[in-house]
Amino acid sequence: MKVETALPIGSLDQVAAAATEAEEMGYDGVLSFEVGHDPFLPLAIAAEHTQRVTLGSAVAIAFPRSPLTVAQMAWDIQALSRGRLLLGLGTQVKGHNERRYSTPWPSPPGPRLREYILVLRAIWDSWQNKSRPNFRGKHYNYTLMTPFFDPGPIEHPHVAIHISAVNPYMCRLAGELCDGVRLHSFCTPKYLREVILPNMEAAAKKAGRSLKDIDISGGGFIITGAREEDVERQRQAIRAQIAFYGSTRTYKGVLDIHGWGETCLKLHRLAAAGKWAEMGQQISDE
């Protein structure tokens, strides 16, 4: 088992020291998140100040970004870090794509993400092996690359792609094409055993792979504290975070498997009414 830790999500001027400390403490990897800031800039800084730890985005939202833009960013960080990038991609949900990112939402999103992964690899192949750009898909095309815009080959050309996966299609996509899967914090052991792993394994087998070929990361929440009051404060914060995720109907399947589907609907109504402070009260210790 490998252990990763989070980079600071506030000021970029804290990243170098945090990444260096994480490596010195023996962590296997550091992670950035797309919350209030760009997920790639911290990884570039961490790459410059570390030698060993992997550098993962957990996760970057794919659809608002051109595949070529992501391919360039990933290529540069992969070169700078000498092969340590774990490119984590996710779709987010319909409301955030349309209303926060001003990005049209494909329905369903899974096939578009599959195509996104394929076009990324086509772009990288054209840079590394000088293959002719000839990717023509439903959502993305890549048919032009001139020498002026070609960054050229790098020493570690295989960029590992991890995706976030909750629903069965995304789990199958991870099993078929990806180097890893980033489980949502909202994922439970029961959901992992009964939904995620069976779907990943079936798709991996169909593609001539096995679960051993796929890194499985994340899932769950951890509460720590030096004092009981610190633990309780963390417990309430996690309760609110679970309620926030539970209000998203996309994640209803996780609650359904535990018989808590009605809680999802109640949380969604509270969120729609702006009653965020009341939502955590709906989450029991169970």
C-alpha positions as CSV (number, residue, x, y, z in Angstrom):
1,M,0.0,0.0,0.0
2,K,1.2,3.5,-0.8
3,V,0.3,6.6,1.1
4,E,-0.3,10.1,-0.4
5,T,-0.9,13.4,1.2
6,A,-2.5,16.6,0.1
7,L,-0.7,19.7,-0.9
8,P,-1.9,23.1,0.5
9,I,-5.0,24.3,-1.4
10,G,-4.6,27.9,-0.5
11,S,-1.4,29.8,-1.3
12,L,1.0,28.6,-3.9
13,D,3.9,29.9,-1.8
14,Q,3.3,27.1,0.7
15,V,3.5,24.3,-1.9
16,A,7.3,23.9,-2.2
17,A,7.9,23.5,1.6
18,A,4.9,21.2,2.0
19,A,6.1,19.0,-0.9
20,T,9.6,18.8,0.4
21,E,8.4,17.9,3.9
22,A,6.1,15.2,2.5
23,E,9.0,13.6,0.7
24,E,11.2,13.8,3.7
25,M,8.5,12.2,5.9
26,G,8.3,9.2,3.5
27,Y,5.0,9.8,1.7
28,D,4.8,8.1,-1.6
29,G,2.9,10.9,-3.4
30,V,1.4,14.3,-3.1
31,L,-2.0,15.4,-4.4
32,S,-3.5,18.6,-5.7
33,F,-7.2,19.3,-5.9
34,E,-9.5,21.5,-8.1
35,V,-11.4,23.3,-5.5
36,G,-10.7,27.1,-5.4
37,H,-7.5,27.0,-7.4
38,D,-6.0,25.4,-10.5
39,P,-4.8,21.8,-9.8
40,F,-1.8,21.8,-12.1
41,L,0.3,24.7,-10.8
42,P,0.9,23.1,-7.4
43,L,2.2,20.0,-9.2
44,A,4.6,21.9,-11.3
45,I,6.0,23.6,-8.1
46,A,6.2,20.2,-6.3
47,A,8.0,18.6,-9.3
48,E,10.7,21.2,-9.0
49,H,11.3,20.7,-5.3
50,T,11.1,16.9,-5.0
51,Q,12.9,13.9,-6.5
52,R,10.8,10.8,-5.6
53,V,7.1,11.4,-4.7
54,T,4.4,10.9,-7.4
55,L,2.4,14.0,-8.3
56,G,-1.3,13.5,-8.7
57,S,-4.2,15.7,-9.6
58,A,-7.2,14.5,-7.7
59,V,-8.9,15.4,-9.9
60,A,-8.8,18.0,-12.7
61,I,-12.2,18.6,-14.3
62,A,-11.9,17.4,-17.9
63,F,-14.7,18.9,-20.1
64,P,-14.0,22.6,-19.5
65,R,-10.5,22.1,-20.7
66,S,-9.4,21.4,-24.3
67,P,-7.6,18.0,-24.5
68,L,-4.7,19.7,-26.2
69,T,-4.3,22.1,-23.3
70,V,-4.3,19.3,-20.8
71,A,-1.9,17.3,-23.0
72,Q,0.5,20.2,-23.0
73,M,0.3,20.8,-19.3
74,A,0.7,17.1,-18.5
75,W,3.6,16.7,-20.9
76,D,5.5,19.5,-19.4
77,I,5.0,18.3,-15.8
78,Q,5.9,14.8,-16.8
79,A,9.1,16.0,-18.3
80,L,9.9,18.3,-15.3
81,S,9.2,15.5,-12.8
82,R,11.0,12.8,-14.8
83,G,7.9,10.6,-15.1
84,R,6.2,11.1,-11.8
85,L,2.8,12.6,-12.9
86,L,-0.4,10.9,-12.2
87,L,-3.0,12.7,-14.3
88,G,-6.3,12.5,-12.5
89,L,-9.3,13.5,-14.5
90,G,-13.0,13.7,-13.6
91,T,-16.3,14.9,-15.1
92,Q,-17.9,16.7,-12.1
93,V,-21.7,16.9,-12.5
94,K,-24.1,18.6,-14.8
95,G,-24.9,21.6,-12.7
96,H,-21.3,22.5,-12.1
97,N,-20.3,22.1,-15.8
98,E,-23.1,24.2,-17.1
99,R,-23.5,26.8,-14.4
100,R,-19.9,27.1,-13.0
101,Y,-17.7,26.3,-15.9
102,S,-20.1,27.4,-18.8
103,T,-19.5,24.0,-20.4
104,P,-22.1,22.0,-22.2
105,W,-22.9,18.8,-20.5
106,P,-22.9,15.6,-22.6
107,S,-25.5,13.1,-21.6
108,P,-24.3,10.6,-20.7
109,P,-20.8,11.9,-19.8
110,G,-18.9,8.6,-19.7
111,P,-18.5,8.1,-23.5
112,R,-17.1,11.6,-23.8
113,L,-14.5,11.0,-21.1
114,R,-13.5,7.8,-22.8
115,E,-13.0,9.8,-26.0
116,Y,-11.1,12.4,-24.0
117,I,-8.6,9.8,-22.8
118,L,-8.1,8.4,-26.3
119,V,-7.4,11.8,-27.8
120,L,-4.9,12.6,-25.1
121,R,-3.0,9.5,-25.9
122,A,-3.2,10.3,-29.6
123,I,-1.8,13.7,-29.0
124,W,1.1,12.3,-26.9
125,D,1.8,9.6,-29.5
126,S,2.1,12.3,-32.2
127,W,4.7,14.2,-30.1
128,Q,6.7,11.2,-29.0
129,N,6.6,9.0,-32.1
130,K,5.7,11.5,-34.8
131,S,2.5,9.6,-35.8
132,R,0.2,11.5,-38.1
133,P,-2.7,13.2,-36.2
134,N,-5.8,11.5,-37.3
135,F,-8.2,11.3,-34.4
136,R,-11.8,11.9,-35.4
137,G,-14.4,11.4,-32.7
138,K,-17.9,12.4,-31.8
139,H,-16.7,15.0,-29.3
140,Y,-13.1,15.7,-30.2
141,N,-10.9,15.9,-33.3
142,Y,-7.2,16.0,-33.5
143,T,-5.9,16.1,-37.1
144,L,-3.3,18.9,-37.1
145,M,0.1,19.3,-35.5
146,T,2.9,21.3,-37.2
147,P,6.6,21.3,-36.1
148,F,6.2,24.8,-34.7
149,F,3.7,23.7,-32.1
150,D,5.1,20.2,-31.4
151,P,6.9,20.1,-28.1
152,G,8.8,17.0,-29.1
153,P,9.6,13.7,-27.4
154,I,10.4,13.4,-23.7
155,E,12.3,10.8,-21.6
156,H,9.2,9.4,-19.9
157,P,6.4,9.5,-22.5
158,H,3.8,7.3,-20.7
159,V,1.6,9.7,-18.7
160,A,-0.5,7.7,-16.2
161,I,-4.2,8.5,-16.4
162,H,-6.4,8.0,-13.4
163,I,-10.1,8.9,-13.4
164,S,-12.6,9.4,-10.7
165,A,-15.3,6.8,-10.7
166,V,-18.6,6.4,-8.9
167,N,-21.1,5.0,-11.4
168,P,-20.8,1.6,-13.1
169,Y,-19.8,3.1,-16.5
170,M,-16.9,5.0,-15.1
171,C,-15.7,2.0,-13.2
172,R,-15.8,0.0,-16.4
173,L,-13.9,2.8,-18.2
174,A,-11.2,2.7,-15.5
175,G,-10.9,-1.1,-15.9
176,E,-10.7,-0.9,-19.7
177,L,-8.4,2.1,-20.4
178,C,-6.9,3.7,-17.3
179,D,-3.8,3.3,-15.2
180,G,-5.7,4.0,-12.0
181,V,-9.0,5.0,-10.4
182,R,-9.5,7.7,-7.8
183,L,-12.3,6.7,-5.5
184,H,-14.6,9.4,-4.2
185,S,-14.3,10.1,-0.5
186,F,-18.1,9.3,-0.5
187,C,-17.4,5.7,-1.5
188,T,-18.0,3.1,1.2
189,P,-16.4,-0.4,1.5
190,K,-19.8,-2.0,0.6
191,Y,-20.1,0.1,-2.5
192,L,-16.5,-0.7,-3.4
193,R,-17.1,-4.5,-3.1
194,E,-20.5,-4.7,-4.8
195,V,-20.3,-2.1,-7.5
196,I,-16.8,-0.6,-8.2
197,L,-14.6,-3.7,-8.2
198,P,-16.9,-6.0,-10.1
199,N,-17.4,-3.5,-12.9
200,M,-13.7,-2.7,-13.1
201,E,-12.7,-6.3,-13.1
202,A,-15.2,-7.3,-15.8
203,A,-14.0,-4.5,-18.1
204,A,-10.3,-5.1,-17.4
205,K,-10.7,-8.8,-18.3
206,K,-12.5,-7.9,-21.5
207,A,-9.6,-5.6,-22.4
208,G,-7.0,-8.3,-21.6
209,R,-6.0,-6.8,-18.3
210,S,-6.6,-7.5,-14.6
211,L,-7.2,-5.4,-11.5
212,K,-3.4,-5.7,-10.8
213,D,-2.8,-3.4,-13.7
214,I,-4.9,-0.6,-12.1
215,D,-4.0,1.5,-9.1
216,I,-6.9,2.0,-6.8
217,S,-6.6,5.1,-4.6
218,G,-8.7,7.0,-2.0
219,G,-12.1,6.4,-0.7
220,G,-13.5,7.2,2.8
221,F,-12.8,9.9,5.4
222,I,-10.3,9.9,8.3
223,I,-10.8,11.9,11.5
224,T,-7.8,12.7,13.7
225,G,-7.1,15.0,16.5
226,A,-4.8,15.6,19.5
227,R,-7.8,16.1,21.8
228,E,-11.4,14.9,22.0
229,E,-12.7,18.3,21.1
230,D,-10.5,18.3,18.0
231,V,-11.9,15.0,17.0
232,E,-15.4,16.2,17.5
233,R,-14.8,19.3,15.5
234,Q,-13.5,17.1,12.6
235,R,-16.5,14.8,13.0
236,Q,-18.9,17.6,12.5
237,A,-16.9,18.9,9.5
238,I,-17.0,15.5,7.9
239,R,-20.7,15.1,8.7
240,A,-21.3,18.4,6.7
241,Q,-19.1,17.2,3.9
242,I,-20.9,13.9,3.6
243,A,-24.2,15.8,3.6
244,F,-22.9,18.0,0.7
245,Y,-22.0,15.0,-1.4
246,G,-25.2,13.2,-0.4
247,S,-27.2,16.1,-1.8
248,T,-25.9,15.4,-5.3
249,R,-28.3,13.0,-7.1
250,T,-25.4,11.6,-9.1
251,Y,-24.2,9.9,-6.0
252,K,-27.5,8.5,-4.9
253,G,-26.4,5.0,-5.9
254,V,-24.0,5.0,-3.0
255,L,-26.7,5.8,-0.6
256,D,-29.2,3.4,-2.3
257,I,-27.0,0.4,-1.6
258,H,-27.2,1.1,2.1
259,G,-31.0,1.8,2.0
260,W,-30.4,5.5,2.5
261,G,-31.8,6.8,-0.8
262,E,-34.5,8.9,0.8
263,T,-31.7,10.8,2.7
264,C,-30.3,11.8,-0.6
265,L,-33.6,13.3,-1.8
266,K,-34.0,15.1,1.5
267,L,-30.5,16.6,1.3
268,H,-31.1,17.7,-2.2
269,R,-34.2,19.6,-1.2
270,L,-32.3,21.3,1.6
271,A,-29.5,22.3,-0.7
272,A,-31.9,23.6,-3.3
273,A,-33.5,25.8,-0.5
274,G,-30.0,27.0,0.6
275,K,-30.3,25.4,4.0
276,W,-26.7,24.2,4.1
277,A,-26.4,24.5,7.9
278,E,-29.2,22.0,8.4
279,M,-27.8,19.3,6.1
280,G,-25.2,17.9,8.4
281,Q,-27.9,17.1,11.0
282,Q,-29.3,14.5,8.5
283,I,-26.1,12.4,8.7
284,S,-26.0,9.9,11.5
285,D,-22.9,8.3,13.0
286,E,-23.9,5.1,11.1
